[in-house]
Structures are given as structure tokens and as C-alpha cells.
Amino acid sequence: MTRATLRFCERIGSKMSGERKENSVLFTLKELKDITSDDAAAATAEAPRPAKRSSFIDEADDLLADIRNSVSEDAAAEEARLKAEREAREAAELHARDAARREAQAAAEARLAAEDARRRAAADAKAAEEAKSAAAKARA
């Protein structure tokens, strides 16, 4: 409620509880005009003045600036995402190459160990054969 309306209500209350103790309230024409003029003045004083509207060009420039900022942010985010994907792919490829190299090295070491075992077995067999033939010569 505006101040004028509050004052109006106070006046009504004071006149109603006054000497006459009646429900009727009497106002002069001047009082009614004052009350309505106070309400009108308060309404115009409280109404915000519209801000100066900017021109279409200013609004278009602001809109273009907003679009540019949005596109720049999106491009930066996409660039960061692509960079992260590329780095992850390169790391995965490096890991796969290392795993393949380790696997090939393990296979080569296994072949060398098998060849060593075969040679030892052949040498042991030859030594056993020589011992057998030496024992046979010694018996004869």
C-alpha cells in the first residue's frame, strides 16, 4: 500500500472511532482530492523510468559478441577434448608397442632357453654314450 492509502485508512479509522460512533464517514471534497492526488503522485513517483533503449546496432553488436564468445568457448573446449583424445590414443599405442616388444623379447628368451636345454641334453647324451662305450671297452 502506498503512504497516501495508509493515511486514508488511518483517517477513516480515526473518524469512525470518533465522537459520533457511527458507521458513516464524512469527507470533504478537498480531502478526497488530496487523497487521490497523493495516490497519483505516489504512483508516478514510484513508477520506474524506462531506461534509454539502445539502438538495434548496439543490440546486434552485443549479440554478435555473445555469439563470438560462445563459439570461442566451444572451440577451446573441443580443441582440449581432441588434444586429450590424441594424447590418450598415443599413450595406448605406446603401451601396445611396449607390450608387443616385451612379448617378442620373452619369446626370444624362451627360444634361447629351449635351445640351451636341447644342447645340454645332447651333450649329456653324448657324454653318457661315451661313458657307456668306455665301460664296454673296459670290460672287454
Phi, psi and omega in degrees: 000148178279166179297322181296320179293320177297317178298320179299315180295322178296318179297318180298315181297318181290324180286328181286328180266012183286206187293327190281332181054044179244167177275344182275143179236134181250131177236148175275163179298323180297317179297317179297319178295319179297317181297313181291324179290324177296318178296317180293318180295319179295320180295318180288327180288326182279337182294124180290143178280133179296136179293155179297125181285137177279163182284168180298323181296317179297317179295320179294319178297317178297318180296316178296320178297318178297318179296316179299315179298317180297315180295319178298316179296317179296318180295318179296319179295318179295319178297317178296320179296314180296320179297316179296319178296317180297316179296321179294319179296316179296320178295320179294319178295318179297317178297318180295318178297317179298318179296318179295320179295317178296321179295317179295320179294319179295320179295319179295318178296323178295319178296318178297317179296320178296318179295318177299316180296319179296317180295318178297318179296320179294319180294319178296319179296319179295318179295320179294320179296317179294321179294322180294314180292327177291323179291323179292321178292325182288331179281331184276000000 
